[in-house]
C-alpha cells in the first residue's frame, strides 16, 4: 500500500479472510494460519490469524478514510464492503447445513445471525440478543469483544466513528439474502461497571471499555409478514 491507501484488492483480501474462517479446509495446504498453540492442535484449526486480519482491516479502513469527507460516509463504505461477505456467508452456511428449508420468522433469523453466523465468523456466539423496549421494529445484537475494533484506536477527530460498521454490513447482507430487509448500524456503547466480568479472550490486551451494539431495524413489510405468520 502506498501513501494514498491500499488498492481495491484489499477488499477481496479482507472478504477472503472472513470467509476462510467458516470454510472447512480441504487439505493441509488450504488451511488458514492458526491463532497460536501447538501445530496440528484442533483448538486452532479453521482460524485465521487475528493479526493478519487486523492488518488487512486497518488498510481497508485507511483506504476508505482517504476518500471520504465525513464519518457517516466512511461507515457507509465499510458497511457496503461487509454486505457482500454477509451474502456469501449465508450461502456458505446454507450449503453446509444441507437443508432445503429457510427461516421465515423474524426471531429465528436473528437467532441464526447471533449464533450460527457469529460462531462461523468469530468462533463464538454473540453475547446477547435484545429487543428494544421503545420500538417494536428494533433489535440489538451485542458483542463485548468485536474483532473488527480489537486493534483500532479511533482518533479524536473521528470520535463518533464505529470501526465495527463492517460487521453491521455483514449482518445486513445475511438478513437481506434471507429475505429480511433491515437497516443495520453499529454503535460503540460504554460498558458499565460490573456489566462484563470475563477476561479478554486475546492475551495481553486490557479489558475493553466499550461494547459493540448492532442495531437492527426491520422494514414495515418484514414486520407485517411476521405478524401474519403469527396468526
Backbone as CSV, one residue per row, in Angstrom:
resi,resn,N_x,N_y,N_z,CA_x,CA_y,CA_z,C_x,C_y,C_z
1,UNK,0.830,-1.199,0.000,0.000,0.000,0.000,0.863,1.246,0.000
2,UNK,0.424,2.241,-0.733,1.169,3.478,-0.808,0.612,4.513,0.127
3,UNK,1.045,5.745,-0.073,0.612,6.822,0.814,-0.859,7.138,0.670
4,UNK,-1.460,6.766,-0.476,-2.881,7.048,-0.696,-3.783,5.915,-0.249
5,UNK,-3.185,4.916,0.362,-4.007,3.798,0.825,-3.772,2.561,-0.015
6,UNK,-4.509,1.506,0.277,-4.291,0.246,-0.411,-5.170,0.158,-1.647
7,UNK,-4.849,-0.788,-2.505,-5.591,-0.985,-3.737,-6.906,-1.681,-3.442
8,UNK,-7.854,-1.654,-4.382,-9.148,-2.312,-4.167,-9.035,-3.792,-3.880
9,UNK,-7.874,-4.418,-4.217,-7.728,-5.849,-3.934,-7.761,-6.130,-2.442
10,UNK,-7.513,-5.101,-1.623,-7.603,-5.290,-0.169,-9.013,-5.689,0.233
11,UNK,-10.033,-5.187,-0.454,-11.422,-5.554,-0.173,-11.580,-7.067,-0.283
12,UNK,-11.052,-7.649,-1.374,-11.168,-9.085,-1.577,-10.357,-9.858,-0.559
13,UNK,-9.205,-9.311,-0.161,-8.378,-9.997,0.828,-9.084,-10.093,2.163
14,UNK,-9.716,-8.976,2.591,-10.468,-8.985,3.856,-11.650,-9.936,3.753
15,UNK,-12.369,-9.903,2.619,-13.519,-10.789,2.430,-13.087,-12.253,2.484
16,UNK,-11.958,-12.589,1.823,-11.496,-13.971,1.821,-11.086,-14.434,3.209
17,UNK,-10.509,-13.526,4.007,-10.149,-13.895,5.382,-11.388,-14.213,6.194
18,UNK,-12.435,-13.396,6.048,-13.672,-13.650,6.773,-14.278,-14.981,6.341
19,UNK,-14.327,-15.234,5.046,-14.959,-16.457,4.565,-14.145,-17.687,4.920
20,UNK,-12.810,-17.548,4.961,-11.986,-18.703,5.310,-12.160,-19.106,6.754
21,UNK,-12.699,-18.183,7.596,-12.978,-18.538,8.986,-14.020,-19.644,9.074
22,UNK,-14.922,-19.709,8.093,-16.010,-20.685,8.166,-15.925,-21.744,7.075
23,UNK,-14.852,-21.750,6.282,-14.716,-22.735,5.219,-13.953,-23.951,5.719
24,UNK,-14.503,-25.174,5.639,-13.788,-26.355,6.084,-12.580,-26.621,5.204
25,UNK,-11.334,-26.701,5.741,-10.146,-26.893,4.932,-10.146,-28.244,4.235
26,UNK,-9.870,-28.238,2.927,-9.865,-29.483,2.163,-8.582,-30.261,2.383
27,UNK,-7.466,-29.577,2.528,-6.185,-30.232,2.762,-5.342,-29.332,3.636
28,UNK,-4.180,-29.823,4.047,-3.315,-29.037,4.923,-2.828,-27.772,4.227
29,UNK,-2.750,-27.811,2.882,-2.298,-26.645,2.135,-3.359,-25.550,2.100
30,UNK,-4.628,-25.931,2.298,-5.718,-24.965,2.238,-6.091,-24.411,3.600
31,UNK,-5.482,-24.920,4.660,-5.852,-24.477,5.996,-5.290,-23.095,6.300
32,UNK,-6.079,-22.215,6.902,-5.578,-20.880,7.245,-4.609,-20.947,8.411
33,UNK,-3.842,-19.879,8.579,-2.899,-19.803,9.683,-3.657,-19.781,10.993
34,UNK,-3.200,-20.541,11.991,-3.883,-20.600,13.281,-3.557,-19.399,14.138
35,UNK,-4.284,-19.265,15.234,-4.065,-18.143,16.156,-2.907,-18.410,17.111
36,UNK,-2.446,-19.623,17.130,-1.372,-19.952,18.053,-1.540,-21.366,18.557
37,UNK,-0.677,-21.789,19.476,-0.781,-23.127,20.016,0.079,-24.104,19.241
38,UNK,0.013,-25.354,19.638,0.842,-26.379,19.015,0.383,-26.665,17.604
39,UNK,1.334,-27.054,16.751,0.998,-27.372,15.377,0.069,-28.575,15.341
40,UNK,-0.990,-28.469,14.536,-1.936,-29.568,14.425,-2.967,-29.584,15.531
41,UNK,-2.897,-28.604,16.443,-3.854,-28.564,17.546,-5.254,-28.312,17.013
42,UNK,-6.226,-29.102,17.470,-7.599,-28.949,16.997,-8.196,-27.622,17.428
43,UNK,-7.644,-27.034,18.497,-8.181,-25.774,19.008,-7.930,-24.606,18.061
44,UNK,-6.937,-24.754,17.157,-6.604,-23.644,16.271,-6.996,-23.915,14.830
45,UNK,-7.507,-25.100,14.531,-7.876,-25.412,13.160,-9.047,-24.541,12.710
46,UNK,-8.973,-24.062,11.476,-10.068,-23.284,10.921,-10.059,-21.820,11.306
47,UNK,-9.032,-21.382,12.042,-8.969,-19.988,12.464,-7.983,-19.205,11.610
48,UNK,-8.351,-17.978,11.310,-7.461,-17.064,10.610,-6.665,-16.295,11.653
49,UNK,-5.419,-16.007,11.345,-4.592,-15.225,12.255,-5.245,-13.870,12.520
50,UNK,-5.467,-13.546,13.792,-6.100,-12.282,14.157,-5.235,-11.109,13.738
51,UNK,-3.917,-11.232,13.875,-3.028,-10.139,13.498,-3.076,-9.892,11.994
52,UNK,-3.199,-10.973,11.200,-3.290,-10.820,9.746,-4.579,-10.098,9.364
53,UNK,-5.672,-10.503,9.992,-6.940,-9.831,9.699,-6.900,-8.374,10.143
54,UNK,-6.358,-8.114,11.345,-6.305,-6.750,11.867,-5.511,-5.847,10.932
55,UNK,-4.411,-6.367,10.380,-3.594,-5.570,9.463,-4.376,-5.243,8.194
56,UNK,-5.008,-6.252,7.595,-5.761,-6.018,6.365,-6.957,-5.098,6.600
57,UNK,-7.611,-5.284,7.742,-8.778,-4.450,8.028,-8.375,-2.994,8.242
58,UNK,-7.241,-2.777,8.896,-6.778,-1.401,9.101,-6.473,-0.737,7.764
59,UNK,-5.933,-1.511,6.814,-5.663,-0.964,5.486,-6.968,-0.632,4.768
60,UNK,-7.976,-1.481,4.959,-9.276,-1.230,4.347,-9.886,0.064,4.878
61,UNK,-9.806,0.255,6.199,-10.349,1.470,6.818,-9.604,2.704,6.307
62,UNK,-8.275,2.620,6.251,-7.484,3.757,5.789,-7.750,4.065,4.320
63,UNK,-7.950,3.028,3.527,-8.244,3.210,2.105,-9.504,4.053,1.925
64,UNK,-10.556,3.698,2.653,-11.814,4.439,2.535,-11.730,5.805,3.209
65,UNK,-10.994,5.871,4.314,-10.893,7.134,5.049,-10.301,8.239,4.183
66,UNK,-9.356,7.873,3.313,-8.705,8.872,2.472,-9.574,9.320,1.306
67,UNK,-10.757,8.717,1.171,-11.622,9.007,0.025,-13.012,9.507,0.418
68,UNK,-13.189,9.861,1.678,-14.494,10.347,2.130,-14.333,11.694,2.813
69,UNK,-15.459,12.391,2.966,-15.436,13.717,3.592,-16.139,13.747,4.933
70,UNK,-16.754,12.627,5.340,-17.478,12.609,6.612,-17.416,11.229,7.244
71,UNK,-17.694,11.181,8.540,-17.684,9.914,9.276,-18.798,9.003,8.783
72,UNK,-19.983,9.564,8.545,-21.117,8.753,8.102,-20.837,8.099,6.755
73,UNK,-20.145,8.810,5.877,-19.811,8.244,4.568,-18.803,7.108,4.718
74,UNK,-17.854,7.274,5.639,-16.874,6.221,5.895,-17.569,4.969,6.422
75,UNK,-18.505,5.143,7.340,-19.235,3.995,7.878,-20.073,3.314,6.793
76,UNK,-20.664,4.091,5.905,-21.446,3.506,4.810,-20.565,2.677,3.889
77,UNK,-19.356,3.142,3.663,-18.439,2.398,2.810,-18.023,1.083,3.470
78,UNK,-17.782,1.118,4.769,-17.420,-0.105,5.493,-18.595,-1.078,5.501
79,UNK,-19.799,-0.549,5.684,-20.996,-1.390,5.645,-21.150,-2.043,4.270
80,UNK,-20.912,-1.279,3.229,-21.030,-1.795,1.868,-20.002,-2.892,1.609
81,UNK,-18.795,-2.724,2.156,-17.753,-3.737,1.991,-18.131,-5.038,2.697
82,UNK,-18.800,-4.932,3.848,-19.201,-6.127,4.589,-20.439,-6.795,4.042
83,UNK,-21.260,-6.044,3.313,-22.533,-6.565,2.801,-22.322,-7.811,1.929
84,UNK,-21.359,-7.752,1.033,-21.094,-8.892,0.165,-20.634,-10.116,0.937
85,UNK,-19.905,-9.889,2.028,-19.474,-11.002,2.878,-20.684,-11.686,3.496
86,UNK,-21.661,-10.872,3.936,-22.870,-11.430,4.534,-23.625,-12.333,3.575
87,UNK,-23.747,-11.913,2.324,-24.424,-12.738,1.324,-23.702,-14.064,1.124
88,UNK,-22.371,-14.008,1.063,-21.584,-15.225,0.856,-21.638,-16.154,2.066
89,UNK,-21.609,-15.567,3.271,-21.674,-16.375,4.491,-23.006,-17.115,4.571
90,UNK,-24.096,-16.434,4.244,-25.410,-17.072,4.245,-25.440,-18.231,3.260
91,UNK,-24.912,-18.008,2.074,-24.870,-19.063,1.053,-24.032,-20.241,1.522
92,UNK,-22.888,-19.948,2.136,-21.989,-20.999,2.600,-22.611,-21.830,3.719
93,UNK,-23.217,-21.159,4.707,-23.812,-21.881,5.828,-25.021,-22.698,5.385
94,UNK,-25.790,-22.174,4.435,-26.933,-22.917,3.911,-26.456,-24.169,3.165
95,UNK,-25.372,-24.032,2.434,-24.820,-25.177,1.698,-24.294,-26.240,2.655
96,UNK,-23.602,-25.796,3.693,-23.028,-26.745,4.651,-24.107,-27.439,5.469
97,UNK,-25.222,-26.753,5.720,-26.299,-27.359,6.503,-27.051,-28.422,5.718
98,UNK,-26.990,-28.348,4.393,-27.651,-29.322,3.520,-29.148,-29.410,3.805
99,UNK,-29.749,-28.265,4.093,-31.181,-28.256,4.377,-31.909,-27.451,3.303
100,UNK,-33.104,-27.908,2.964,-33.888,-27.228,1.933,-34.777,-26.131,2.516
101,UNK,-34.975,-26.130,3.826,-35.833,-25.121,4.444,-35.063,-23.827,4.674
102,UNK,-35.783,-22.739,4.828,-35.186,-21.460,5.172,-36.010,-20.795,6.257
103,UNK,-35.366,-19.898,6.984,-36.046,-19.220,8.080,-37.080,-18.234,7.532
104,UNK,-38.264,-18.263,8.129,-39.327,-17.337,7.716,-39.771,-16.420,8.847
105,UNK,-39.378,-16.758,10.080,-39.776,-15.946,11.228,-38.657,-15.008,11.651
106,UNK,-39.039,-13.842,12.110,-38.103,-12.779,12.443,-37.137,-13.170,13.556
107,UNK,-37.651,-13.705,14.645,-36.791,-14.083,15.759,-35.855,-15.224,15.395
108,UNK,-36.316,-16.142,14.566,-35.477,-17.272,14.163,-34.267,-16.813,13.358
109,UNK,-34.477,-15.853,12.440,-33.350,-15.382,11.639,-32.371,-14.579,12.487
110,UNK,-32.886,-13.842,13.481,-31.992,-13.111,14.372,-31.161,-14.058,15.237
111,UNK,-31.774,-15.130,15.707,-31.033,-16.130,16.476,-30.007,-16.842,15.610
112,UNK,-30.341,-17.034,14.334,-29.400,-17.634,13.392,-28.179,-16.724,13.220
113,UNK,-28.416,-15.427,13.092,-27.317,-14.474,12.925,-26.453,-14.413,14.171
114,UNK,-27.085,-14.285,15.341,-26.336,-14.101,16.584,-25.670,-15.380,17.083
115,UNK,-26.054,-16.526,16.542,-25.435,-17.783,16.961,-24.642,-18.421,15.821
116,UNK,-25.306,-18.922,14.814,-24.627,-19.656,13.735,-23.651,-18.785,12.951
117,UNK,-24.101,-17.605,12.537,-23.219,-16.725,11.763,-22.053,-16.249,12.618
118,UNK,-22.338,-15.843,13.846,-21.282,-15.361,14.740,-20.250,-16.457,15.014
119,UNK,-20.721,-17.682,15.253,-19.793,-18.784,15.523,-18.944,-19.103,14.310
120,UNK,-19.553,-19.030,13.125,-18.812,-19.329,11.903,-17.715,-18.301,11.643
121,UNK,-17.989,-17.046,11.955,-17.030,-15.987,11.671,-16.071,-15.718,12.819
122,UNK,-16.560,-15.743,14.053,-15.759,-15.307,15.191,-15.469,-16.402,16.214
123,UNK,-15.970,-17.607,15.966,-15.673,-18.722,16.867,-16.486,-18.729,18.143
124,UNK,-17.459,-17.847,18.257,-18.319,-17.792,19.451,-19.629,-17.116,19.078
125,UNK,-20.658,-17.351,19.891,-21.934,-16.683,19.657,-21.848,-15.245,20.143
126,UNK,-22.740,-14.397,19.661,-22.811,-13.028,20.170,-23.185,-13.071,21.646
127,UNK,-22.807,-12.055,22.380,-23.030,-12.070,23.827,-24.494,-11.948,24.205
128,UNK,-25.278,-11.242,23.412,-26.709,-11.168,23.719,-27.494,-10.687,22.510
129,UNK,-28.775,-11.043,22.510,-29.728,-10.582,21.507,-30.890,-9.970,22.273
130,UNK,-31.153,-8.695,22.040,-32.157,-7.985,22.821,-33.162,-7.288,21.911
131,UNK,-34.364,-7.120,22.428,-35.397,-6.396,21.700,-35.603,-5.036,22.335
132,UNK,-35.754,-4.021,21.509,-35.956,-2.669,22.020,-37.275,-2.572,22.779
133,UNK,-37.245,-1.881,23.899,-38.452,-1.676,24.702,-39.352,-0.614,24.065
134,UNK,-38.723,0.370,23.447,-39.472,1.511,22.914,-39.956,1.326,21.480
135,UNK,-39.239,0.486,20.695,-39.582,0.336,19.282,-39.674,-1.144,18.923
136,UNK,-40.836,-1.562,18.470,-41.069,-2.977,18.176,-40.290,-3.470,16.969
137,UNK,-39.831,-2.563,16.122,-39.121,-2.977,14.910,-37.604,-2.983,15.090
138,UNK,-37.123,-2.736,16.312,-35.683,-2.653,16.548,-35.188,-3.760,17.479
139,UNK,-34.064,-4.352,17.098,-33.409,-5.390,17.891,-31.928,-5.059,17.991
140,UNK,-31.280,-5.584,19.026,-29.860,-5.295,19.238,-29.071,-6.577,19.439
141,UNK,-27.982,-6.704,18.688,-27.035,-7.801,18.862,-25.803,-7.202,19.531
142,UNK,-25.420,-7.752,20.678,-24.334,-7.174,21.479,-23.114,-8.082,21.463
143,UNK,-21.947,-7.484,21.221,-20.678,-8.206,21.264,-19.709,-7.376,22.101
144,UNK,-19.204,-7.960,23.192,-18.297,-7.230,24.073,-16.863,-7.208,23.553
145,UNK,-16.536,-8.091,22.610,-15.181,-8.140,22.063,-15.226,-8.267,20.539
146,UNK,-15.735,-7.273,19.847,-15.812,-7.345,18.380,-14.422,-7.353,17.749
147,UNK,-14.193,-8.285,16.854,-12.862,-8.469,16.279,-12.441,-7.282,15.424
148,UNK,-13.394,-6.600,14.793,-13.043,-5.515,13.888,-12.514,-4.273,14.588
149,UNK,-12.734,-4.134,15.878,-12.218,-2.961,16.590,-11.248,-3.341,17.704
150,UNK,-10.766,-4.583,17.677,-9.849,-5.039,18.721,-8.564,-4.223,18.728
151,UNK,-8.023,-3.939,17.548,-6.763,-3.203,17.459,-6.949,-1.813,16.858
152,UNK,-8.134,-1.288,16.941,-8.421,0.016,16.348,-8.502,1.090,17.432
153,UNK,-7.786,2.171,17.202,-7.848,3.324,18.098,-8.389,4.492,17.286
154,UNK,-9.601,4.910,17.589,-10.242,5.976,16.828,-9.688,7.333,17.260
155,UNK,-9.132,8.114,16.316,-8.584,9.436,16.677,-9.675,10.399,17.121
156,UNK,-9.259,11.469,17.775,-10.212,12.419,18.342,-11.112,13.051,17.289
157,UNK,-10.573,13.309,16.091,-11.382,13.958,15.061,-12.393,13.019,14.430
158,UNK,-12.285,11.726,14.740,-13.257,10.738,14.256,-13.923,10.048,15.434
159,UNK,-14.159,10.806,16.489,-14.640,10.241,17.744,-15.933,9.464,17.660
160,UNK,-16.810,9.814,16.709,-18.100,9.139,16.589,-18.052,7.929,15.658
161,UNK,-16.892,7.651,15.078,-16.773,6.535,14.139,-16.885,5.193,14.847
162,UNK,-17.674,4.283,14.283,-17.724,2.905,14.772,-16.955,2.031,13.795
163,UNK,-15.810,1.528,14.235,-14.985,0.686,13.376,-15.649,-0.657,13.097
164,UNK,-16.750,-0.938,13.785,-17.454,-2.209,13.594,-18.540,-2.117,12.525
165,UNK,-18.551,-1.024,11.768,-19.550,-0.861,10.715,-19.448,-1.966,9.673
166,UNK,-18.255,-2.515,9.505,-18.062,-3.621,8.562,-18.938,-4.813,8.946
167,UNK,-19.014,-5.097,10.247,-19.826,-6.221,10.727,-21.308,-5.934,10.549
168,UNK,-21.717,-4.684,10.732,-23.129,-4.355,10.510,-23.499,-4.581,9.046
169,UNK,-22.544,-4.365,8.140,-22.776,-4.676,6.735,-22.946,-6.163,6.504
170,UNK,-22.171,-6.972,7.226,-22.301,-8.427,7.125,-23.685,-8.869,7.588
171,UNK,-24.132,-8.321,8.712,-25.461,-8.660,9.235,-26.536,-8.291,8.219
172,UNK,-26.429,-7.091,7.647,-27.412,-6.645,6.659,-27.416,-7.573,5.444
173,UNK,-26.243,-8.034,5.022,-26.155,-8.942,3.886,-26.829,-10.268,4.151
174,UNK,-26.610,-10.815,5.351,-27.250,-12.085,5.723,-28.766,-11.928,5.745
175,UNK,-29.241,-10.853,6.392,-30.683,-10.632,6.511,-31.326,-10.389,5.147
176,UNK,-30.699,-9.570,4.336,-31.243,-9.277,3.006,-31.278,-10.535,2.144
177,UNK,-30.222,-11.325,2.221,-30.166,-12.566,1.449,-31.231,-13.557,1.877
178,UNK,-31.618,-13.491,3.145,-32.642,-14.402,3.668,-34.050,-13.849,3.490
179,UNK,-34.164,-12.649,2.934,-35.480,-12.064,2.690,-35.994,-11.179,3.808
180,UNK,-35.096,-10.681,4.662,-35.492,-9.812,5.775,-34.802,-8.456,5.609
181,UNK,-35.472,-7.554,4.932,-34.897,-6.232,4.692,-34.796,-5.454,6.005
182,UNK,-33.598,-4.929,6.267,-33.387,-4.205,7.524,-32.256,-3.205,7.367
183,UNK,-32.290,-2.187,8.186,-31.191,-1.218,8.279,-30.394,-1.581,9.515
184,UNK,-29.110,-1.846,9.335,-28.259,-2.273,10.448,-27.151,-1.242,10.650
185,UNK,-26.996,-0.774,11.866,-25.949,0.195,12.194,-25.171,-0.281,13.417
186,UNK,-23.900,0.090,13.467,-23.027,-0.295,14.576,-22.814,0.892,15.505
187,UNK,-22.828,0.621,16.806,-22.657,1.679,17.805,-21.708,1.195,18.899
188,UNK,-20.823,2.084,19.334,-19.936,1.783,20.459,-20.578,2.331,21.724
189,UNK,-20.815,1.463,22.690,-21.511,1.845,23.927,-20.614,1.518,25.120
190,UNK,-20.507,2.456,26.022,-19.667,2.272,27.208,-20.159,1.111,28.056
191,UNK,-19.233,0.244,28.477,-19.566,-0.885,29.345,-19.642,-0.394,30.785
192,UNK,-20.775,-0.615,31.418,-20.944,-0.170,32.796,-20.163,-1.063,33.756
193,UNK,-19.828,-0.518,34.888,-19.035,-1.249,35.874,-19.781,-2.503,36.336
194,UNK,-19.100,-3.648,36.264,-19.686,-4.922,36.673,-20.559,-5.576,35.621
195,UNK,-20.708,-4.932,34.461,-21.580,-5.481,33.420,-20.971,-6.706,32.751
196,UNK,-19.651,-6.691,32.556,-18.967,-7.780,31.852,-17.685,-8.087,32.602
197,UNK,-17.628,-9.268,33.209,-16.517,-9.586,34.105,-15.500,-10.548,33.499
198,UNK,-15.743,-11.043,32.287,-14.826,-12.004,31.684,-13.500,-11.345,31.315
199,UNK,-12.417,-12.134,31.403,-11.110,-11.636,30.992,-11.062,-11.566,29.472
200,UNK,-10.271,-10.645,28.901,-10.166,-10.532,27.447,-9.744,-11.860,26.821
201,UNK,-10.379,-12.235,25.715,-10.062,-13.504,25.056,-8.713,-13.459,24.375
202,UNK,-8.217,-12.250,24.050,-6.893,-12.102,23.450,-5.898,-11.766,24.545
203,UNK,-4.937,-12.666,24.838,-3.972,-12.437,25.919,-3.176,-11.148,25.705
204,UNK,-2.918,-10.444,26.793,-2.100,-9.243,26.723,-2.862,-7.966,26.487
205,UNK,-4.139,-8.067,26.144,-4.936,-6.865,25.901,-5.705,-6.476,27.164
206,UNK,-5.817,-5.185,27.442,-6.597,-4.749,28.608,-8.085,-4.947,28.364
207,UNK,-8.863,-4.941,29.433,-10.314,-5.089,29.293,-10.877,-3.920,28.496
208,UNK,-11.801,-4.209,27.608,-12.383,-3.162,26.770,-13.340,-2.297,27.571
209,UNK,-13.378,-1.014,27.230,-14.277,-0.081,27.896,-15.593,0.078,27.133
210,UNK,-15.588,-0.346,25.861,-16.782,-0.210,25.033,-17.204,-1.560,24.469
211,UNK,-18.474,-1.701,24.238,-19.016,-2.878,23.582,-19.618,-2.452,22.254
212,UNK,-19.772,-3.390,21.356,-20.391,-3.100,20.067,-21.861,-3.504,20.128
213,UNK,-22.731,-2.574,19.785,-24.167,-2.844,19.724,-24.607,-2.654,18.275
214,UNK,-25.100,-3.724,17.677,-25.554,-3.673,16.297,-27.078,-3.537,16.299
215,UNK,-27.535,-2.364,15.917,-28.959,-2.057,15.935,-29.592,-2.488,14.613
216,UNK,-30.556,-3.394,14.693,-31.243,-3.924,13.514,-32.664,-3.363,13.490
217,UNK,-32.965,-2.601,12.457,-34.298,-2.002,12.318,-34.947,-2.583,11.062
218,UNK,-35.982,-3.401,11.246,-36.620,-4.089,10.124,-37.611,-3.185,9.401
219,UNK,-37.816,-3.490,8.130,-38.769,-2.718,7.329,-40.199,-3.070,7.737
220,UNK,-41.148,-2.223,7.366,-42.553,-2.463,7.692,-43.069,-3.738,7.042
221,UNK,-42.586,-4.016,5.839,-43.032,-5.215,5.123,-42.637,-6.488,5.879
222,UNK,-41.432,-6.495,6.427,-40.974,-7.666,7.186,-41.808,-7.849,8.446
223,UNK,-42.096,-6.754,9.149,-42.897,-6.828,10.364,-44.318,-7.291,10.063
224,UNK,-44.896,-6.788,8.973,-46.255,-7.196,8.593,-46.303,-8.670,8.228
225,UNK,-45.300,-9.140,7.533,-45.244,-10.566,7.153,-45.104,-11.449,8.390
226,UNK,-44.261,-11.025,9.330,-44.072,-11.826,10.541,-45.342,-11.858,11.366
227,UNK,-46.052,-10.732,11.430,-47.319,-10.680,12.171,-48.363,-11.591,11.536
228,UNK,-48.381,-11.656,10.201,-49.333,-12.512,9.502,-49.028,-13.987,9.757
229,UNK,-47.759,-14.345,9.852,-47.369,-15.734,10.105,-47.700,-16.149,11.538
230,UNK,-47.807,-15.181,12.419,-48.076,-15.469,13.832,-49.551,-15.775,14.075
231,UNK,-50.396,-15.356,13.140,-51.835,-15.577,13.340,-52.196,-17.045,13.136
